[in-house]
């Protein structure tokens, strides 16, 4: 692998020769690579741990990430980036739109068709294609449930990305994956969701959803892979949940993510040429006279957590600290959080199971790091061969993942384990994104879209782009924008409608809608928008954490009278932002268009990035005096 050699050359040579103008010259728009991993925690990256805590390892134990560490040395790290909706589909939608969930009306995993919806605006690859002349390419997990891009009647032409090199299902059909899960259709309807494991020796074994299936290789798979599946306390079988640990049935390059990487590199290697891709389809490589926008969506370390043996063995003998969970913490959970706990609890696992879950997770991240390095390597080489500027935007997870933190696995919560996902931007233009620079002010996932558009030469200050909620990270890196006083998030799936506001010192979250479910319906969309404004404190199910002395978010002080002025201030700000500053609610249907749009504007302009609240400043001053 040539990654280290190429990156050092970029830092010391070609990058220094690039121009420093804020807008690229026509014909010199940079090639852009957008790397997104899946369910990856902030502490899985050694460089991030060094920035945050002064040491390479996670607080839980050993991690390994030499390639992303090198990207951090090459580029600018936005260490305090937070996602705005910790679920795969809503997070990726807000990345691609540059808009909060409450401005698109996409809050979870609902399928949506925005054709004809007046509030909708084009996504990043559409704008780059139509406004900046980019050719667009995707491979791997996209995770966006927008139906107008589906390969069906009524879909758009061209699709969201002009070239799509494939996702898991396509590669599985060619045996180029390690695992695949899909429904077997029975009489036109989806049947059981069976898992197929693809072994390096050519075996393809089936783990059926139901143990009494005629085709059942469960025992052999368990013997060969040693799987740990999520299970509930009363589940004696322990064989039905998602896979939290185990060894990969394939070698490194033949996993799902390995195939995604090879497909990308194969495409880049055929610039301006016709070729047959890995899926035996005719393709044309990137045109040499146009800039390229390429997206690669890795699946690691999302379940199934299956690190290849050569990576897993490096972590097997490591000792990890297992996060503790107390009865007192559980007792303070509001109903929404107890609902999440009942869906994803893990504190009943044995110590050995918890330890294996943690070790295999970090091993899987280490494996993925090697693929990130290969993708960046090939992309830089491709761009240098074209004599074209380039930019890489790396996202450490579409959201995070809990490893028994707060007694649970998975995501979908208001905790920082779920929301904290730093970004690294590496560019041949070191004036915009200096090597080794760290930005510690608040940044958000909605900042990605304006950053990518601005890098391509699009004037995002034009009124046509007023709808964007984010900021250009290049301007933040240059200190040209005032810092945010807070970030917001809107976890909705599983937990139900909830919203979060986080400042430097406090984290406040609350239930924002009276309904219990996470799916919007024609009956609930647009109804009782102002419910939370007058609801009793108990009914909004609040959590408030004083991050100054409780950084792990264990002690809920929402009902402590000493914090009431702080809580009231954060509640008022949060409610106005997510409920009254252009909130959109739609009862999406899979194929429906021109659906009723419910919009709420009773607090227009509330999301100004500022918290001019005397109570918060007073609390901060009191705390500082107490520590002197």
C-alpha positions as CSV (number, residue, x, y, z in Angstrom):
1,X,0.0,0.0,0.0
2,X,1.5,3.4,-1.1
3,X,-0.6,5.5,1.2
4,X,2.2,6.9,3.4
5,X,4.5,7.7,0.6
6,X,1.9,9.6,-1.4
7,X,0.5,11.5,1.5
8,X,4.0,12.7,2.5
9,X,4.6,13.8,-1.0
10,X,1.4,15.7,-1.1
11,X,2.2,17.5,2.2
12,X,5.7,18.5,1.2
13,X,5.3,19.1,-2.5
14,X,2.3,19.5,-4.7
15,X,0.0,20.9,-2.0
16,X,2.2,23.9,-1.4
17,X,2.0,24.9,-5.1
18,X,-1.8,25.2,-5.1
19,X,-3.4,28.6,-5.2
20,X,-5.1,30.2,-2.2
21,X,-8.0,31.9,-3.9
22,X,-11.4,31.4,-2.3
23,X,-13.1,30.4,-5.5
24,X,-11.4,27.9,-7.9
25,X,-10.8,29.0,-11.5
26,X,-13.0,27.4,-14.1
27,X,-11.3,24.2,-15.2
28,X,-9.5,24.0,-11.8
29,X,-12.4,22.9,-9.6
30,X,-11.0,20.2,-7.3
31,X,-11.8,16.6,-7.5
32,X,-13.7,15.7,-4.3
33,X,-13.8,12.5,-2.3
34,X,-16.5,12.1,0.4
35,X,-15.8,9.3,2.8
36,X,-18.5,8.3,5.3
37,X,-18.2,5.4,7.7
38,X,-21.1,3.8,9.6
39,X,-21.8,3.7,13.4
40,X,-18.2,4.8,14.1
41,X,-17.4,6.2,17.5
42,X,-15.2,9.3,18.0
43,X,-12.9,7.3,20.3
44,X,-12.0,4.7,17.7
45,X,-9.6,7.1,16.1
46,X,-6.3,7.6,18.0
47,X,-5.7,11.1,16.6
48,X,-9.0,12.2,18.0
49,X,-8.2,10.7,21.4
50,X,-4.9,12.6,21.5
51,X,-6.6,15.8,20.7
52,X,-9.3,15.3,23.3
53,X,-7.4,13.4,26.1
54,X,-3.7,13.6,25.4
55,X,-3.3,9.8,24.7
56,X,-3.9,7.6,21.7
57,X,-6.0,4.9,23.3
58,X,-9.7,5.2,24.0
59,X,-10.8,5.5,27.6
60,X,-12.0,1.9,27.2
61,X,-8.7,0.7,25.8
62,X,-6.6,0.1,22.7
63,X,-7.5,1.5,19.3
64,X,-5.6,1.5,16.0
65,X,-6.1,4.1,13.2
66,X,-2.8,4.9,11.4
67,X,-4.4,6.0,8.1
68,X,-7.0,8.4,9.6
69,X,-4.3,9.7,11.9
70,X,-2.2,10.6,8.9
71,X,-5.2,12.4,7.3
72,X,-5.5,14.4,10.5
73,X,-1.8,15.4,10.2
74,X,-2.4,16.3,6.5
75,X,-5.6,18.3,7.0
76,X,-7.8,20.2,9.3
77,X,-9.7,18.3,12.1
78,X,-13.1,19.6,13.2
79,X,-13.0,17.8,16.5
80,X,-16.3,19.0,17.9
81,X,-18.5,18.1,15.0
82,X,-21.9,16.6,16.0
83,X,-24.5,14.8,13.9
84,X,-28.1,16.1,14.0
85,X,-30.0,12.9,13.9
86,X,-28.3,9.7,15.1
87,X,-29.8,7.1,12.7
88,X,-28.4,6.0,9.4
89,X,-31.1,7.3,7.0
90,X,-31.9,10.6,8.6
91,X,-28.3,11.4,9.2
92,X,-27.4,10.8,5.6
93,X,-30.3,12.8,4.4
94,X,-29.3,15.9,6.4
95,X,-25.7,15.4,5.2
96,X,-26.8,15.4,1.5
97,X,-29.2,18.3,1.9
98,X,-27.4,20.6,4.4
99,X,-30.6,21.0,6.3
100,X,-31.9,20.0,9.7
101,X,-34.5,17.2,9.9
102,X,-37.1,19.8,11.0
103,X,-36.5,21.6,7.7
104,X,-36.8,18.6,5.4
105,X,-39.5,16.7,7.3
106,X,-37.3,13.6,7.2
107,X,-37.0,12.5,10.8
108,X,-36.2,8.8,10.6
109,X,-36.3,5.8,8.2
110,X,-39.5,6.7,6.4
111,X,-39.4,6.4,2.6
112,X,-40.1,9.7,1.0
113,X,-40.7,11.1,-2.5
114,X,-40.2,14.9,-2.5
115,X,-41.2,15.5,-6.1
116,X,-43.6,18.4,-6.1
117,X,-42.9,19.3,-2.4
118,X,-42.5,23.1,-2.4
119,X,-40.0,23.1,0.6
120,X,-37.6,20.6,-1.1
121,X,-34.3,21.6,-2.6
122,X,-31.7,19.6,-4.7
123,X,-29.1,17.5,-2.9
124,X,-25.4,18.0,-3.1
125,X,-24.6,15.7,-6.0
126,X,-27.4,17.2,-8.0
127,X,-26.2,20.7,-7.5
128,X,-22.6,19.8,-8.3
129,X,-23.7,18.1,-11.5
130,X,-26.1,20.8,-12.7
131,X,-24.4,24.0,-11.4
132,X,-20.7,23.2,-11.4
133,X,-20.3,20.6,-14.2
134,X,-19.2,17.7,-11.9
135,X,-19.4,14.1,-12.8
136,X,-20.8,12.3,-9.8
137,X,-20.0,8.8,-8.5
138,X,-21.2,6.7,-5.6
139,X,-20.3,3.3,-4.2
140,X,-21.3,1.5,-1.1
141,X,-23.9,2.4,1.4
142,X,-25.9,5.5,0.5
143,X,-28.7,5.0,3.1
144,X,-31.0,7.7,1.7
145,X,-34.6,6.6,1.4
146,X,-35.6,9.1,-1.3
147,X,-37.8,7.2,-3.6
148,X,-37.6,9.6,-6.5
149,X,-34.1,8.3,-7.2
150,X,-35.2,4.6,-7.1
151,X,-35.0,2.5,-10.2
152,X,-38.7,2.5,-10.7
153,X,-41.4,4.2,-12.6
154,X,-41.3,7.9,-11.7
155,X,-37.7,7.9,-10.8
156,X,-35.5,10.8,-11.9
157,X,-33.1,10.7,-14.8
158,X,-30.2,11.0,-14.1
159,X,-30.4,9.5,-10.6
160,X,-28.9,11.1,-7.5
161,X,-25.4,10.0,-8.6
162,X,-24.8,9.7,-12.3
163,X,-22.7,6.5,-11.8
164,X,-23.4,4.1,-9.0
165,X,-20.8,1.2,-8.8
166,X,-23.1,-0.8,-6.5
167,X,-24.0,-1.7,-2.9
168,X,-24.1,-4.9,-0.9
169,X,-26.9,-6.6,-2.8
170,X,-25.2,-6.2,-6.2
171,X,-21.8,-7.4,-4.9
172,X,-23.5,-10.3,-3.0
173,X,-25.0,-11.6,-6.3
174,X,-21.4,-12.0,-7.5
175,X,-20.2,-13.5,-4.2
176,X,-18.0,-10.5,-3.4
177,X,-19.1,-9.9,0.2
178,X,-18.7,-11.5,3.5
179,X,-22.3,-11.3,4.7
180,X,-25.6,-10.3,3.2
181,X,-29.1,-10.1,4.7
182,X,-32.2,-10.0,2.6
183,X,-35.8,-11.2,2.5
184,X,-36.8,-14.2,0.4
185,X,-39.9,-13.2,-1.5
186,X,-42.9,-15.6,-1.2
187,X,-45.8,-15.0,-3.6
188,X,-44.9,-11.4,-4.2
189,X,-44.4,-10.6,-0.5
190,X,-41.2,-10.4,1.6
191,X,-40.6,-13.5,3.6
192,X,-38.0,-14.3,6.3
193,X,-34.9,-12.2,6.4
194,X,-32.2,-14.8,6.1
195,X,-28.4,-14.1,6.4
196,X,-25.9,-15.5,4.0
197,X,-22.2,-15.8,5.1
198,X,-19.6,-16.0,2.3
199,X,-16.5,-17.9,3.3
200,X,-13.0,-17.6,1.9
201,X,-13.1,-21.3,0.9
202,X,-16.2,-20.7,-1.3
203,X,-18.8,-21.9,1.1
204,X,-22.1,-20.0,1.3
205,X,-23.9,-20.8,4.5
206,X,-27.4,-19.7,5.5
207,X,-28.5,-18.4,8.9
208,X,-32.3,-18.4,8.7
209,X,-34.4,-15.9,10.6
210,X,-36.4,-18.8,12.0
211,X,-34.6,-21.8,13.5
212,X,-37.0,-24.4,12.0
213,X,-36.2,-23.4,8.4
214,X,-35.4,-26.3,6.1
215,X,-32.1,-24.5,5.1
216,X,-30.3,-24.0,8.4
217,X,-26.5,-23.7,8.8
218,X,-26.7,-22.0,12.2
219,X,-24.6,-24.5,14.1
220,X,-21.8,-24.6,11.5
221,X,-21.7,-20.8,11.2
222,X,-21.5,-20.4,15.0
223,X,-18.7,-23.0,15.2
224,X,-16.6,-21.3,12.5
225,X,-17.3,-17.6,13.4
226,X,-18.0,-17.5,17.2
227,X,-20.8,-15.0,16.8
228,X,-22.1,-12.9,19.7
229,X,-25.6,-11.7,18.9
230,X,-27.6,-9.1,20.8
231,X,-30.1,-10.8,23.1
232,X,-32.6,-9.8,25.8
233,X,-32.5,-11.0,29.4
234,X,-35.2,-13.6,28.8
235,X,-33.8,-14.9,25.5
236,X,-32.3,-18.3,26.2
237,X,-31.6,-18.9,22.5
238,X,-29.4,-15.8,22.0
239,X,-29.5,-16.4,18.3
240,X,-31.8,-13.8,16.8
241,X,-30.3,-10.4,17.4
242,X,-27.8,-8.4,15.4
243,X,-24.2,-9.5,15.4
244,X,-22.0,-7.6,17.9
245,X,-18.8,-9.7,17.7
246,X,-17.2,-12.5,15.8
247,X,-14.6,-13.2,13.1
248,X,-15.1,-12.4,9.5
249,X,-15.6,-15.4,7.1
250,X,-13.5,-13.6,4.5
251,X,-10.0,-12.2,4.1
252,X,-9.5,-8.4,4.1
253,X,-10.1,-7.3,0.5
254,X,-13.1,-9.6,-0.1
255,X,-15.4,-8.2,2.5
256,X,-18.3,-5.8,1.6
257,X,-16.1,-2.8,2.3
258,X,-13.1,-4.3,0.6
259,X,-15.2,-4.7,-2.6
260,X,-16.5,-1.1,-2.4
261,X,-12.9,0.1,-2.1
262,X,-11.7,-2.0,-5.0
263,X,-14.6,-0.9,-7.2
264,X,-13.8,2.8,-6.6
265,X,-10.1,2.2,-7.3
266,X,-10.8,0.2,-10.4
267,X,-13.0,3.0,-11.7
268,X,-10.4,5.7,-11.0
269,X,-7.8,3.5,-12.8
270,X,-9.8,3.7,-16.0
271,X,-10.0,7.4,-16.4
272,X,-11.4,8.3,-19.9
273,X,-11.7,4.6,-20.8
274,X,-14.4,2.1,-21.4
275,X,-14.1,-1.0,-19.2
276,X,-16.1,-3.8,-17.5
277,X,-16.5,-3.3,-13.8
278,X,-16.3,-5.8,-11.0
279,X,-20.0,-6.6,-11.5
280,X,-19.5,-7.4,-15.2
281,X,-21.3,-4.2,-16.3
282,X,-20.0,-1.8,-19.0
283,X,-18.6,1.4,-17.5
284,X,-16.8,4.5,-18.6
285,X,-14.1,5.8,-16.3
286,X,-14.0,9.4,-15.1
287,X,-13.7,12.0,-17.9
288,X,-10.4,13.8,-17.7
289,X,-11.8,17.2,-18.6
290,X,-14.4,17.4,-15.8
291,X,-14.0,17.4,-12.0
292,X,-15.1,14.3,-10.1
293,X,-17.3,14.2,-7.0
294,X,-17.0,10.7,-5.6
295,X,-18.8,9.3,-2.5
296,X,-17.9,6.1,-0.8
297,X,-20.1,4.8,2.0
298,X,-18.4,2.2,4.1
299,X,-20.5,-0.2,6.2
300,X,-17.9,-0.8,8.9
301,X,-18.2,-0.9,11.9
302,X,-22.0,-1.3,11.6
303,X,-23.4,-4.6,12.6
304,X,-22.5,-7.4,11.8
305,X,-19.3,-6.5,13.6
306,X,-17.0,-9.0,11.9
307,X,-13.3,-8.0,11.8
308,X,-11.1,-10.1,9.5
309,X,-8.9,-12.6,11.5
310,X,-5.7,-10.7,10.7
311,X,-7.0,-7.6,12.4
312,X,-9.0,-9.4,15.1
313,X,-6.0,-11.2,16.5
314,X,-4.3,-7.9,17.3
315,X,-7.0,-7.0,19.8
316,X,-7.9,-10.4,21.3
317,X,-5.4,-10.2,24.2
318,X,-6.1,-6.5,25.0
319,X,-7.8,-5.6,28.2
320,X,-10.8,-3.2,27.9
321,X,-12.6,-1.1,30.5
322,X,-16.3,-2.0,30.4
323,X,-18.6,1.0,31.0
324,X,-20.6,0.6,34.2
325,X,-24.3,1.1,34.5
326,X,-26.1,1.6,37.8
327,X,-29.7,1.2,39.1
328,X,-29.6,4.8,40.1
329,X,-28.9,5.9,36.5
330,X,-31.7,3.7,35.1
331,X,-34.2,5.1,37.7
332,X,-33.6,8.6,36.3
333,X,-34.3,7.5,32.7
334,X,-37.4,9.3,31.3
335,X,-40.0,7.0,29.5
336,X,-38.5,7.7,26.0
337,X,-35.1,6.6,27.2
338,X,-36.5,3.5,28.9
339,X,-38.2,2.6,25.6
340,X,-34.7,2.8,24.0
341,X,-33.2,0.7,26.8
342,X,-35.9,-2.0,26.4
343,X,-34.9,-2.1,22.7
344,X,-31.1,-2.3,23.1
345,X,-30.1,-3.1,26.6
346,X,-26.8,-4.9,27.1
347,X,-25.8,-4.7,30.8
348,X,-27.1,-8.2,31.4
349,X,-24.4,-9.6,29.1
350,X,-21.6,-11.5,30.8
351,X,-18.3,-9.7,31.4
352,X,-16.7,-11.8,28.7
353,X,-19.4,-11.0,26.2
354,X,-19.1,-7.3,26.9
355,X,-15.3,-7.4,26.6
356,X,-15.5,-9.3,23.3
357,X,-18.1,-6.8,22.0
358,X,-15.7,-3.9,22.7
359,X,-12.5,-5.6,21.4
360,X,-14.1,-6.7,18.1
361,X,-15.7,-3.3,17.5
362,X,-12.3,-1.6,17.7
363,X,-10.7,-4.3,15.6
364,X,-13.4,-3.8,12.9
365,X,-12.6,0.0,13.0
366,X,-8.9,-0.8,12.6
367,X,-9.7,-2.9,9.5
368,X,-11.8,-0.1,8.1
369,X,-9.0,2.3,8.7
370,X,-6.9,0.4,6.2
371,X,-9.6,0.7,3.6
372,X,-9.9,4.4,4.2
373,X,-6.2,4.7,3.5
374,X,-6.5,2.8,0.3
375,X,-9.4,4.9,-1.0
376,X,-7.6,8.2,-0.1
377,X,-4.3,6.8,-1.7
378,X,-6.0,6.0,-5.0
379,X,-8.0,9.2,-5.1
380,X,-4.9,11.4,-4.5
381,X,-2.9,9.6,-7.1
382,X,-5.8,9.9,-9.6
383,X,-6.1,13.6,-9.0
384,X,-2.3,14.2,-9.2
385,X,-2.2,12.3,-12.5
386,X,-4.9,14.7,-13.8
387,X,-2.9,17.7,-12.5
388,X,-6.1,18.8,-10.8
389,X,-6.6,20.1,-7.2
390,X,-8.4,17.8,-4.8
391,X,-10.2,17.7,-1.5
392,X,-11.1,14.8,0.8
393,X,-13.9,15.1,3.4
394,X,-13.7,12.2,5.9
395,X,-16.6,11.7,8.3
396,X,-16.0,9.5,11.3
397,X,-19.4,7.7,11.3
398,X,-22.9,8.9,10.3
399,X,-23.4,8.7,14.1
400,X,-21.8,6.8,17.0
401,X,-22.4,3.6,18.9
402,X,-22.7,2.6,22.5
403,X,-20.6,-0.2,24.0
404,X,-22.7,-0.7,27.2
405,X,-22.6,3.0,27.9
406,X,-25.8,3.7,29.8
407,X,-26.4,0.0,29.8
408,X,-27.1,-0.2,26.1
409,X,-25.7,-0.8,22.6
410,X,-26.8,0.8,19.3
411,X,-27.6,4.5,18.7
412,X,-30.7,6.8,18.4
413,X,-30.1,8.7,21.7
414,X,-29.2,12.1,22.9
415,X,-25.9,11.0,24.4
416,X,-22.5,12.2,23.0
417,X,-21.6,8.5,22.3
418,X,-24.3,8.7,19.6
419,X,-23.9,12.4,18.5
420,X,-20.1,13.2,18.5
421,X,-18.6,12.5,15.0
422,X,-15.6,14.6,14.0
423,X,-14.7,15.5,10.4
424,X,-11.3,15.9,8.7
425,X,-10.9,17.9,5.6
426,X,-7.7,17.4,3.6
427,X,-7.1,19.5,0.6
428,X,-4.3,20.3,-1.8
429,X,-5.1,23.9,-1.0
430,X,-3.3,24.2,2.4
431,X,-4.4,27.8,2.7
432,X,-8.0,26.7,3.1
433,X,-7.5,23.6,5.2
434,X,-4.0,23.8,6.9
435,X,-2.2,20.7,7.7
436,X,-2.4,19.6,11.3
437,X,-4.9,22.3,12.3
438,X,-7.5,21.5,14.9
439,X,-10.8,23.5,15.2
440,X,-12.5,23.0,18.5
441,X,-15.5,25.2,18.1
442,X,-18.9,23.6,17.5
443,X,-19.5,22.3,14.0
444,X,-22.4,20.2,12.6
445,X,-23.2,17.6,10.0
446,X,-25.3,20.2,8.1
447,X,-21.9,22.0,7.5
448,X,-20.8,19.4,5.0
449,X,-23.1,20.4,2.1
450,X,-22.1,24.1,2.0
451,X,-18.5,23.1,2.4
452,X,-18.6,20.8,-0.6
453,X,-20.5,23.3,-2.7
454,X,-18.2,26.1,-1.9
455,X,-15.1,24.0,-2.6
456,X,-16.6,23.4,-6.1
457,X,-16.8,27.1,-6.7
458,X,-20.5,27.6,-6.0
459,X,-21.4,30.9,-4.3
460,X,-23.3,29.7,-1.3
461,X,-23.9,33.3,-0.2
462,X,-26.2,33.7,-3.2
463,X,-29.9,33.9,-2.2
464,X,-30.5,30.6,-4.1
465,X,-28.8,28.9,-1.2
466,X,-30.4,30.7,1.7
467,X,-32.1,27.4,2.6
468,X,-28.8,25.8,3.7
469,X,-28.6,25.4,7.5
470,X,-24.9,24.8,7.6
471,X,-21.7,26.8,7.2
472,X,-18.6,26.5,5.0
473,X,-16.0,24.7,7.1
474,X,-13.2,26.6,5.2
475,X,-14.6,29.8,6.6
476,X,-14.8,28.3,10.1
477,X,-11.2,27.2,9.8
478,X,-10.2,30.7,8.7
479,X,-11.9,32.3,11.7
480,X,-14.2,34.2,9.3
481,X,-17.4,33.2,11.1
482,X,-18.5,33.7,14.7
483,X,-18.5,30.5,16.7
484,X,-21.8,28.7,17.6
485,X,-22.8,28.8,21.2
486,X,-24.6,25.4,20.8
487,X,-25.4,22.5,18.6
488,X,-28.8,20.8,18.2
489,X,-29.9,17.3,17.4
490,X,-33.3,15.6,16.8
491,X,-33.2,11.9,17.7
492,X,-36.5,10.4,16.7
493,X,-36.3,6.7,15.6
494,X,-37.1,4.2,18.3
495,X,-36.9,6.8,21.1
496,X,-39.7,8.9,19.7
497,X,-39.7,12.7,18.9
498,X,-37.0,14.2,21.0
499,X,-34.6,17.2,20.6
500,X,-31.3,18.1,22.1
501,X,-29.4,21.3,22.7
502,X,-25.7,21.1,23.8
503,X,-23.6,24.0,25.0
504,X,-20.0,23.9,26.3
505,X,-21.3,23.3,29.8
506,X,-24.7,21.7,29.5
507,X,-26.7,19.1,27.5
508,X,-30.5,19.4,27.6
509,X,-33.0,17.0,25.9
510,X,-36.7,16.8,25.9
511,X,-39.8,15.2,24.3
512,X,-41.1,17.7,21.7
513,X,-44.3,16.1,20.4
514,X,-47.1,14.4,22.4
515,X,-47.2,11.2,20.2
516,X,-45.4,8.1,21.4
517,X,-44.3,6.6,18.1
518,X,-41.4,7.6,15.9
519,X,-43.4,7.6,12.6
520,X,-45.4,10.5,11.4
521,X,-48.9,9.8,10.2
522,X,-51.6,11.8,8.5
523,X,-53.3,12.1,11.9
524,X,-50.3,13.4,13.8
525,X,-48.5,15.5,11.1
526,X,-48.8,19.2,12.0
527,X,-51.0,18.5,15.0
528,X,-50.3,20.1,18.4
529,X,-47.1,21.7,17.2
530,X,-47.0,23.9,20.3
531,X,-47.7,21.2,22.8
532,X,-44.3,21.2,24.4
533,X,-44.4,25.0,25.0
534,X,-47.0,24.7,27.8
535,X,-46.5,21.0,28.8
536,X,-45.5,20.3,32.4
537,X,-41.9,19.6,33.0
538,X,-42.6,15.9,33.8
539,X,-44.5,15.5,30.5
540,X,-41.6,16.6,28.3
541,X,-39.4,13.9,29.9
542,X,-36.3,16.1,30.3
543,X,-32.7,15.2,30.8
544,X,-30.2,17.9,31.8
545,X,-26.5,17.1,32.3
546,X,-23.9,19.4,33.8
547,X,-21.0,18.6,31.5
548,X,-18.5,20.5,33.7
549,X,-18.6,17.8,36.4
550,X,-20.5,15.0,34.6
551,X,-18.9,14.6,31.1
552,X,-20.2,11.0,30.9
553,X,-23.8,12.2,31.2
554,X,-24.8,10.0,34.1
555,X,-26.6,12.3,36.5
556,X,-29.9,13.8,35.3
557,X,-30.3,17.1,37.1
558,X,-33.4,18.2,35.2
559,X,-35.5,18.2,38.4
560,X,-32.9,19.8,40.6
561,X,-34.2,23.2,41.5
562,X,-30.7,24.7,41.5
563,X,-30.6,24.2,37.7
564,X,-34.1,25.5,37.0
565,X,-33.1,28.8,35.4
566,X,-30.6,27.0,33.2
567,X,-33.1,24.4,32.2
568,X,-35.8,27.0,31.4
569,X,-33.4,29.0,29.2
570,X,-32.3,25.9,27.2
571,X,-35.8,24.7,26.9
572,X,-37.1,27.9,25.5
573,X,-34.3,28.2,23.0
574,X,-34.6,24.6,21.9
575,X,-38.4,24.6,21.5
576,X,-38.3,27.8,19.4
577,X,-35.7,26.3,17.1
578,X,-37.1,22.8,16.4
579,X,-40.8,23.6,16.7
580,X,-41.1,27.2,15.5
581,X,-38.3,28.1,13.2
582,X,-39.6,26.7,9.9
583,X,-40.5,23.2,11.1
584,X,-41.8,20.9,8.4
585,X,-44.0,17.9,9.1
586,X,-45.2,15.5,6.3
587,X,-46.9,12.1,6.5
588,X,-44.6,10.6,3.8
589,X,-45.7,7.7,1.7
590,X,-43.4,5.6,-0.3
591,X,-44.5,6.8,-3.7
592,X,-46.8,9.7,-2.9
593,X,-46.1,13.2,-4.2
594,X,-47.6,16.6,-3.5
595,X,-48.4,15.5,0.0
596,X,-49.7,18.1,2.5
597,X,-46.9,20.1,4.1
598,X,-47.4,21.4,7.6
599,X,-45.1,24.3,8.4
600,X,-44.6,26.1,11.7
601,X,-43.0,29.6,11.9
602,X,-44.0,31.0,15.3
603,X,-40.3,31.6,16.2
604,X,-38.7,32.4,12.8
605,X,-35.0,33.2,13.1
606,X,-34.6,31.5,16.5
607,X,-31.6,29.4,15.4
608,X,-29.1,32.2,15.3
609,X,-26.3,30.3,17.0
610,X,-26.4,32.6,20.0
611,X,-27.3,32.0,23.6
612,X,-27.4,35.3,25.3
613,X,-28.8,34.0,28.5
614,X,-27.6,35.6,31.7
615,X,-28.4,32.5,33.8
616,X,-26.0,30.4,31.7
617,X,-23.2,33.0,32.0
618,X,-23.8,33.3,35.7
619,X,-23.6,29.6,36.2
620,X,-20.3,29.5,34.2
621,X,-18.8,32.3,36.3
622,X,-19.9,30.6,39.6
623,X,-18.3,27.4,38.5
624,X,-15.0,29.1,37.6
625,X,-14.9,30.9,40.9
626,X,-15.5,27.7,42.7
627,X,-12.5,26.1,41.0
628,X,-10.1,28.9,41.9
